[in-house]
Each structure stands twice: as C-alpha cells, then as structure tokens.
C-alpha cells in the first residue's frame, strides 16, 4: 500500500511547495510596490519643502524693502519737524520785535531824529507783519498736513508688515508640518527597509541604475581633454568634503560615507567632465564626474546641484552641498571612486591617508 501511495504523496508535496513559492513571491512583490510608492512620496515632499523655502526668502526680501521705506519716511518726518521748529522760531522773533516796538511811544521816536529812520523801518515792518504772519501760518499748516500724511503712511506700512509677518508665521507652521510628515514617511520607509530582502533589493536596484548610467556615459562622446592623466594624482587627492568619515561594510565595497552636522560644500576631487547630474532612486541627488582613463567619481545624497551635464569642472571646484536626499536621516554624502564598473579603494589615492 505504501508503494502505491508514494506518487500521490510526491504530488501533494510538490503542490504544497508550489503554493508556498507563489505566496512568498506575491508578498515580496507587494513589499517592493510599497517601497517604490514611499520613494515617490518622499521626493514630492522634498520638492514642496524647497518651494516653501523659496517663498519664505521672497517674503523676507519684501519685508526688508518695506522696512527701508519706513526708515526713509521716518527721516522725512524728522526733516519736517525741524522745518516746523525753524518757522516757529522765526515767528517768535517777529513777535518779540513787535512787543519791543509797542513799549516806546510814537512821540518819543518822532522827537528823536536818530530814531526817526528806525520808526519808519518799524512802521514798514508793522505794515508787512500781517502778510508775513499769514505766510508763516500757511507754511505751518502745510507742514502739519504733510506730517499727518507721513504718519498715516507709516501706520499703513506697519499694518502691512504685521499682516506679512503673520503670513510668514503661517508658512513656517506649514513647513514644520511638512517636515513632520517627511519624518513620519522616513520612519515608515525605515520599517520597510528593516526587512532584509527589501533592503538588499533596494541596494541592488540603486547599484544597477548607477552602473547603467556609467555604461551609458562611456558610450557618449566626451568634451573633456586630458591635460594630466588621473593616475598622476595618486597620493595627492583630498576628501571631497569635511566631516566624520565612515567606510560602508561589505566585500569589495569601497564606498565612503562622510557625515556633517552643518551644510558643507562638496568639491570635485580632480578636473573632469560632469556626465550625470540629477536624481537616482534611493541615492537621491547624484553627480558623476568623468576624470578620463575610465576613472569616475560618484557623489550621492546631495542637497542642491550646482553643475549640469556636460559642464567641465576644475580640481576642488564646488559642485554641490551636503544633504539628506533619498530618504536619509543624517546630513552628509556617500562618495565612490570607480575604475570602469569596479569600485576602488580611495584611501590609497589620498594625500594624508
């Protein structure tokens, strides 16, 4: 009986194995879909944050311009106040002259021949005094009107500034919310990447993309003319940025992780031609520089890209800033030196290894 039932047992075992294999492949495919969706959402959030930062800078510029206008109006007010005081002094002098003239009798002034000319002069002043008084009053009224208008404009500027400050506070609150959302997305992504299979898949995919880009750039025509071969730089190169240097673990893996607390400039290690400048999946924003003779330097997880494809770069020229694109928590870059498709040890090329 056992001999007869053996083919049935084998068939049932094969069926069970096939069902297990289908379940595992479906689960793996679902996890990969979730991972890709999370990557796209992170990239969208990073773009939104960049736009909000640009809006914030523009509003701050407008506020500074309004502050300058306020300062100019205040200066004008000060000038007006000084003009009013000067006119008031003139009026007081005229009034004092009139009071002095009224103290002495007209007969005494007429009897004295020396003071006769003075009396004539004072009489002319008395005749002209009402006209001068009216002119001074009109000037004072016009100055007071200008002062009132300038105060009103200043108050309007202050109101507009307060409204703009409120708008900026709202934008800042939005930024904080966006950052929190981004952090939550990164946390979700970390939970997914904790699974070994998905993490391995992500690394393989990013490396495949990088190798594809490197192989494409080798086929294209390069504008960069070699003055000095890259091999001559061996033992003379410097790190592309400052920070805490860590080597990524793995067999024949010579990728270097350089962490920064602040935003630091990223420099090209040697002269060359930019063959790629853009986003590359989990690696975030990436720049690849061709140094001639199959040697290429790769700079990943950058914040902003200061160079374009086809641009020729000098040695130690600033090409970008250290960032955390591609869903990284810590600020910094991942740097590689490649010969063809192979990843080579950069520590042998350093001046102070």
Backbone torsions as a table, in degrees:
resi	resn	phi	psi	omega
1	UNK	NA	-39.4	-179.1
2	UNK	-64.7	-36.6	180.0
3	UNK	-67.8	-38.3	-179.2
4	UNK	-69.6	-37.7	-176.2
5	UNK	-79.3	-10.6	-177.7
6	UNK	-59.2	-44.7	177.8
7	UNK	-61.5	-36.0	177.2
8	UNK	-64.7	-41.6	178.3
9	UNK	-62.6	-44.5	179.9
10	UNK	-61.9	-42.2	179.8
11	UNK	-63.3	-43.4	-179.4
12	UNK	-65.3	-38.1	178.5
13	UNK	-65.5	-44.3	179.2
14	UNK	-62.3	-42.0	178.8
15	UNK	-62.0	-42.8	179.1
16	UNK	-63.8	-42.5	179.9
17	UNK	-63.5	-42.3	179.4
18	UNK	-62.8	-42.3	179.1
19	UNK	-64.1	-42.1	177.7
20	UNK	-61.6	-43.3	-179.5
21	UNK	-62.5	-41.7	179.2
22	UNK	-63.5	-44.4	179.9
23	UNK	-61.3	-45.3	-178.9
24	UNK	-63.1	-45.3	-179.5
25	UNK	-63.8	-39.3	178.0
26	UNK	-63.4	-45.7	178.9
27	UNK	-61.8	-42.9	179.6
28	UNK	-62.8	-42.0	179.1
29	UNK	-65.0	-39.9	178.1
30	UNK	-63.1	-42.1	178.9
31	UNK	-63.0	-39.6	179.4
32	UNK	-65.9	-40.1	177.6
33	UNK	-62.3	-43.8	177.5
34	UNK	-60.8	-42.9	-179.7
35	UNK	-61.6	-45.9	178.9
36	UNK	-62.5	-41.0	178.0
37	UNK	-63.1	-41.6	178.1
38	UNK	-63.2	-39.8	178.5
39	UNK	-60.8	-45.6	-180.0
40	UNK	-62.3	-42.7	179.9
41	UNK	-65.2	-37.3	178.4
42	UNK	-63.8	-43.5	179.1
43	UNK	-62.2	-40.7	178.5
44	UNK	-63.9	-42.7	179.1
45	UNK	-63.3	-41.5	178.8
46	UNK	-62.1	-40.8	178.0
47	UNK	-64.2	-40.9	178.2
48	UNK	-62.2	-43.1	179.4
49	UNK	-61.7	-41.0	177.7
50	UNK	-62.6	-41.2	178.2
51	UNK	-64.7	-42.4	179.7
52	UNK	-64.5	-38.8	177.0
53	UNK	-61.5	-41.6	178.5
54	UNK	-63.7	-42.1	177.5
55	UNK	-62.3	-40.4	179.1
56	UNK	-62.1	-44.1	179.4
57	UNK	-62.7	-41.0	179.4
58	UNK	-64.5	-42.7	178.6
59	UNK	-64.8	-38.5	176.6
60	UNK	-62.8	-38.7	176.3
61	UNK	-62.5	-42.2	178.6
62	UNK	-63.5	-41.1	178.9
63	UNK	-62.0	-42.3	178.7
64	UNK	-62.3	-40.3	178.1
65	UNK	-64.4	-40.6	177.5
66	UNK	-65.0	-37.8	176.9
67	UNK	-62.4	-40.4	177.2
68	UNK	-63.1	-41.7	177.4
69	UNK	-61.8	-40.5	177.3
70	UNK	-60.9	-43.4	179.5
71	UNK	-62.1	-40.5	179.0
72	UNK	-65.6	-40.6	178.7
73	UNK	-65.4	-38.5	176.5
74	UNK	-63.2	-39.0	176.0
75	UNK	-62.2	-43.9	177.4
76	UNK	-59.5	-40.2	177.4
77	UNK	-61.2	-42.6	178.3
78	UNK	-61.4	-42.7	177.7
79	UNK	-61.8	-42.5	178.1
80	UNK	-61.6	-43.0	177.8
81	UNK	-60.2	-42.1	179.5
82	UNK	-65.6	-38.6	176.3
83	UNK	-62.4	-42.3	179.4
84	UNK	-61.4	-45.9	-179.9
85	UNK	-62.1	-39.3	179.0
86	UNK	-63.7	-44.8	178.6
87	UNK	-65.3	-37.2	177.0
88	UNK	-64.1	-38.6	176.8
89	UNK	-62.8	-44.7	177.3
90	UNK	-58.4	-43.7	-179.6
91	UNK	-63.6	-42.8	179.2
92	UNK	-63.7	-38.0	177.5
93	UNK	-63.4	-43.9	179.2
94	UNK	-61.7	-41.1	178.8
95	UNK	-65.5	-39.1	177.5
96	UNK	-62.1	-43.5	177.7
97	UNK	-58.7	-41.6	-179.9
98	UNK	-64.7	-42.6	178.8
99	UNK	-64.0	-40.6	177.6
100	UNK	-61.7	-41.7	-179.6
101	UNK	-65.2	-35.7	-179.2
102	UNK	-73.5	-20.6	179.8
103	UNK	-66.5	-40.1	-177.6
104	UNK	-91.4	142.1	179.2
105	UNK	-74.4	155.1	-177.7
106	UNK	-71.1	-33.8	-178.8
107	UNK	-63.4	-42.4	179.5
108	UNK	-61.3	-41.0	-178.3
109	UNK	-69.8	-34.6	178.2
110	UNK	-72.6	-35.6	179.2
111	UNK	-66.4	-37.7	-179.5
112	UNK	-83.7	115.2	-177.6
113	UNK	-68.6	-25.3	-179.4
114	UNK	-68.4	-40.3	-176.7
115	UNK	-86.6	1.1	-179.2
116	UNK	-63.1	-44.9	177.8
117	UNK	-62.7	-37.2	178.7
118	UNK	-64.5	-40.3	179.2
119	UNK	-63.3	-40.4	176.5
120	UNK	-60.0	-45.2	179.9
121	UNK	-61.7	-42.6	-179.8
122	UNK	-67.6	-36.3	177.7
123	UNK	-63.7	-41.5	175.8
124	UNK	-61.9	-39.9	177.5
125	UNK	-62.6	-39.1	178.9
126	UNK	-63.7	-40.6	178.3
127	UNK	-63.6	-41.0	-177.2
128	UNK	-82.2	-16.3	-175.2
129	UNK	-58.5	-45.0	179.4
130	UNK	-58.5	-40.6	179.2
131	UNK	-64.0	-44.0	177.6
132	UNK	-62.9	-40.7	180.0
133	UNK	-60.5	-42.8	-179.9
134	UNK	-65.9	-41.3	179.2
135	UNK	-62.7	-44.0	-180.0
136	UNK	-63.5	-41.4	179.3
137	UNK	-63.1	-41.5	178.7
138	UNK	-64.3	-40.7	177.8
139	UNK	-63.0	-43.9	178.8
140	UNK	-62.3	-42.7	179.0
141	UNK	-62.7	-42.4	179.1
142	UNK	-65.0	-39.6	178.3
143	UNK	-64.6	-41.8	178.2
144	UNK	-64.6	-37.4	177.7
145	UNK	-64.7	-43.4	176.8
146	UNK	-62.2	-39.9	178.6
147	UNK	-62.8	-43.0	179.3
148	UNK	-62.7	-42.9	178.9
149	UNK	-63.8	-43.2	-179.6
150	UNK	-65.4	-37.0	175.9
151	UNK	-63.7	-40.8	178.8
152	UNK	-62.6	-44.4	178.0
153	UNK	-62.3	-39.6	178.1
154	UNK	-62.3	-43.7	178.1
155	UNK	-62.4	-40.1	177.7
156	UNK	-63.4	-41.6	177.3
157	UNK	-62.1	-40.3	179.0
158	UNK	-64.0	-41.1	179.0
159	UNK	-63.6	-44.6	179.3
160	UNK	-63.3	-38.4	178.0
161	UNK	-64.0	-42.8	178.8
162	UNK	-62.5	-40.7	177.8
163	UNK	-63.9	-39.8	179.4
164	UNK	-67.9	-37.2	176.6
165	UNK	-63.3	-38.5	176.6
166	UNK	-62.4	-41.7	177.7
167	UNK	-61.5	-41.6	179.6
168	UNK	-63.2	-40.9	178.0
169	UNK	-61.4	-39.6	177.5
170	UNK	-63.7	-42.5	179.1
171	UNK	-62.6	-41.5	178.4
172	UNK	-62.7	-40.9	177.0
173	UNK	-61.7	-40.9	176.3
174	UNK	-61.7	-42.4	178.2
175	UNK	-59.3	-44.1	179.8
176	UNK	-62.2	-41.9	178.2
177	UNK	-62.5	-44.0	179.2
178	UNK	-62.2	-40.8	178.4
179	UNK	-64.0	-40.6	177.6
180	UNK	-63.2	-42.9	177.7
181	UNK	-60.6	-42.6	179.8
182	UNK	-62.7	-42.2	178.3
183	UNK	-62.7	-40.2	177.3
184	UNK	-63.6	-40.6	178.3
185	UNK	-63.9	-40.4	178.8
186	UNK	-64.4	-40.0	178.6
187	UNK	-62.6	-42.5	177.0
188	UNK	-62.2	-43.0	179.2
189	UNK	-62.4	-38.1	178.6
190	UNK	-63.8	-41.1	179.3
191	UNK	-60.8	-39.8	178.3
192	UNK	-68.4	-41.6	-177.9
193	UNK	-72.9	-12.6	175.8
194	UNK	-64.4	-28.0	176.2
195	UNK	-69.5	127.6	-172.4
196	UNK	-60.7	-41.5	-174.9
197	UNK	-64.3	-42.7	-178.7
198	UNK	-69.0	-39.2	178.6
199	UNK	-62.2	-44.6	178.2
200	UNK	-62.4	-41.0	179.2
201	UNK	-62.3	-43.1	-179.3
202	UNK	-62.2	-44.3	179.8
203	UNK	-63.5	-44.7	-179.8
204	UNK	-61.7	-42.1	-178.3
205	UNK	-64.4	-45.7	-179.4
206	UNK	-65.4	-40.8	177.4
207	UNK	-64.6	-38.6	177.6
208	UNK	-62.2	-44.7	179.0
209	UNK	-61.3	-43.0	-179.8
210	UNK	-63.3	-44.3	179.0
211	UNK	-64.7	-37.0	176.9
212	UNK	-62.0	-43.5	179.4
213	UNK	-64.5	-41.1	-179.7
214	UNK	-65.5	-41.6	179.5
215	UNK	-67.8	-35.1	176.6
216	UNK	-66.0	-40.9	-178.5
217	UNK	-68.7	-28.4	178.1
218	UNK	-68.1	-33.7	179.3
219	UNK	-72.9	-31.6	-177.5
220	UNK	-72.9	156.9	178.3
221	UNK	-77.3	130.2	-179.8
222	UNK	-98.0	133.8	177.2
223	UNK	-79.9	-23.7	-172.5
224	UNK	-69.1	121.4	177.6
225	UNK	-98.3	129.8	-174.8
226	UNK	-80.3	119.0	173.3
227	UNK	-91.7	-37.0	-178.7
228	UNK	-136.5	127.9	-177.9
229	UNK	-66.9	147.9	-175.0
230	UNK	-64.2	-28.5	179.6
231	UNK	-62.9	-27.4	178.6
232	UNK	-67.4	-18.3	180.0
233	UNK	-83.3	-1.7	-176.2
234	UNK	-63.5	126.4	-177.9
235	UNK	82.7	9.8	-179.8
236	UNK	-125.5	-7.1	-174.4
237	UNK	-80.2	158.9	177.2
238	UNK	-117.6	165.6	176.2
239	UNK	-65.5	147.7	-179.0
240	UNK	-70.2	-22.2	178.0
241	UNK	-153.7	165.1	179.9
242	UNK	-92.5	145.1	178.8
243	UNK	156.1	-170.8	178.2
244	UNK	-82.6	121.6	-174.9
245	UNK	-96.9	130.9	176.4
246	UNK	-132.9	140.6	176.0
247	UNK	-96.8	133.5	178.7
248	UNK	-72.3	137.3	-177.3
249	UNK	-77.9	144.7	177.2
250	UNK	148.7	156.6	179.2
251	UNK	-71.3	129.4	178.3
252	UNK	54.4	31.8	177.7
253	UNK	-110.3	111.0	-177.6
254	UNK	-112.7	35.9	175.0
255	UNK	-80.0	136.5	-177.5
256	UNK	-113.1	130.4	178.1
257	UNK	-103.7	121.4	-179.7
258	UNK	-114.9	112.5	-176.0
259	UNK	-97.5	139.9	177.6
260	UNK	-127.3	145.1	172.5
261	UNK	-80.1	-37.6	179.6
262	UNK	-110.7	172.1	174.6
263	UNK	-71.6	122.2	-178.7
264	UNK	-120.5	147.3	177.1
265	UNK	-71.7	144.5	177.5
266	UNK	-108.9	127.7	-174.8
267	UNK	-114.9	153.2	175.1
268	UNK	-74.3	134.3	-175.4
269	UNK	-72.2	-24.3	-178.1
270	UNK	-158.3	165.1	178.4
271	UNK	-66.0	148.7	-179.6
272	UNK	179.1	-170.8	-179.8
273	UNK	-115.8	133.3	177.5
274	UNK	-74.6	114.5	-178.6
275	UNK	-100.5	-16.4	175.5
276	UNK	-151.3	137.8	177.5
277	UNK	-150.8	102.1	-178.6
278	UNK	172.6	-166.9	-179.9
279	UNK	-84.7	147.3	-178.7
280	UNK	-146.0	69.9	174.8
281	UNK	60.0	-129.4	-177.5
282	UNK	-67.7	-18.2	178.9
283	UNK	-78.7	-6.5	178.6
284	UNK	71.0	-139.2	177.9
285	UNK	-82.4	127.2	-171.9
286	UNK	-128.3	143.5	170.5
287	UNK	-125.0	131.3	175.9
288	UNK	-118.0	126.8	-179.6
289	UNK	-116.0	129.3	176.7
290	UNK	-92.5	122.0	-178.1
291	UNK	-102.4	6.5	-179.3
292	UNK	85.8	152.9	179.3
293	UNK	65.0	37.7	178.4
294	UNK	68.4	6.6	-179.9
295	UNK	-92.6	129.2	178.7
296	UNK	-137.0	141.3	174.3
297	UNK	-109.0	138.7	-175.5
298	UNK	-119.7	129.9	-179.8
299	UNK	-124.0	113.3	-175.0
300	UNK	-115.1	164.4	179.0
301	UNK	62.0	39.2	-178.4
302	UNK	-81.3	159.7	-178.7
303	UNK	-87.0	-56.3	179.7
304	UNK	-133.6	149.5	-176.6
305	UNK	-104.4	111.3	-179.1
306	UNK	-90.5	-5.7	-178.2
307	UNK	-126.1	152.5	179.0
308	UNK	-111.6	166.7	178.2
309	UNK	-64.3	133.7	179.9
310	UNK	91.8	-5.1	-179.9
311	UNK	-80.7	138.5	179.0
312	UNK	-93.1	130.4	-172.0
313	UNK	-113.9	141.4	175.5
314	UNK	-86.6	167.8	177.5
315	UNK	-67.7	132.5	178.9
316	UNK	62.5	26.3	172.6
317	UNK	-80.0	141.2	178.9
318	UNK	-72.1	122.4	-178.8
319	UNK	-111.0	-20.4	-178.1
320	UNK	-168.6	-169.8	175.1
321	UNK	-128.1	152.4	178.9
322	UNK	-67.2	138.7	-175.9
323	UNK	-143.0	-165.3	179.4
324	UNK	-139.1	36.0	179.3
325	UNK	-73.9	161.0	-177.7
326	UNK	82.8	18.9	176.3
327	UNK	82.2	24.5	177.7
328	UNK	-84.3	150.8	176.2
329	UNK	-89.1	-47.5	-177.3
330	UNK	-85.6	145.5	176.1
331	UNK	-79.7	140.2	178.3
332	UNK	158.8	-164.6	177.6
333	UNK	-137.2	161.7	169.7
334	UNK	-115.4	123.8	-173.6
335	UNK	-117.9	138.4	177.7
336	UNK	-136.8	146.7	170.6
337	UNK	-115.7	125.9	-174.5
338	UNK	-123.4	143.0	171.7
339	UNK	-116.2	104.4	-172.2
340	UNK	69.1	-121.7	177.6
341	UNK	-98.0	-7.1	-176.8
342	UNK	-86.5	147.9	176.9
343	UNK	-96.5	117.7	-174.4
344	UNK	-109.4	160.0	-176.1
345	UNK	-75.4	117.4	-177.5
346	UNK	-78.7	-22.2	-176.5
347	UNK	-63.0	-26.5	178.4
348	UNK	-73.0	-19.1	-177.8
349	UNK	-95.5	-7.4	-176.8
350	UNK	-75.2	152.8	177.7
351	UNK	-73.2	-47.2	177.1
352	UNK	-117.9	84.7	-175.7
353	UNK	-70.4	NA	NA
